[in-house]
Amino acid sequence: MTEQGNRGRGRPRAKKSNPDYTTLTTYIRKDTYKELKKRCVDLDMEMSEIVQHLLDKWLDSDHQ
């Protein structure tokens, strides 16, 4: 078996084609976006990971 055979075929399913995900469009300040983009590169993370984490945290807190 080749190395590729061990991983399975093709790339992993993208969020765009994953039924567990949906698209969110929102407006944020340009300076916030630029800083987020820099930090994502530094941390090797996707913006969607950070947004998901922050939204989960906010939803778990008591906002009434």
N, C-alpha and C positions, 0 to 999 in steps of 0.2 A: 504494500500500500504506500502511496506517496504521501508527503506531508499534507498536500491539499486534501487528499482523501480522508485524513483524520479530522479535518475541520468541517467537513461537509461541503456541499456545493454552493458556490457563489458567496456573495456578501451577506452579512446578517440583515434581517428585515429592517428597513428604514422606518423612522417614526411616521413619515408621510404615508406609508402604506400599511402601518400598523393600526388596526381598528381600536386599540386601546388609547389612541392619541387623537387629539383634534388641534386645529390651528387657532391661535389667539393673536389678534392684532391689537396693539395698544400704542399710545403715545407716551414717550418719556423725553426728558430734556436731552439735548444733544451731548452735553457734558457728561451726563450720567451714562449714556450709551457708549461714549468713547472710553470711559473708565472701566465699564463692565467688559467691554471688548478686550482691553489690555489685560485685565485680571483673568479673564477666561483663557487667554493665551498663556499667561504665566502659570496658571494652575492646570492647564491641559484639560479644561472642562468646557462643556457646551453651555451656551446661555440658557437653553431650555432646562438643563439640570438645576441651575441656580434659581430660575424662576419657579420651577416645580417645588424645590425645597422651601423657598420663602412663602409660597402660597399654602403649602401644607402646614407650615408653622403657623401662619396667620389663621387658617381655618381651624386649627386645633386649639387656638386660644379663645378666650371668652370675649367676643366683640358683640355687645348688645346695645 
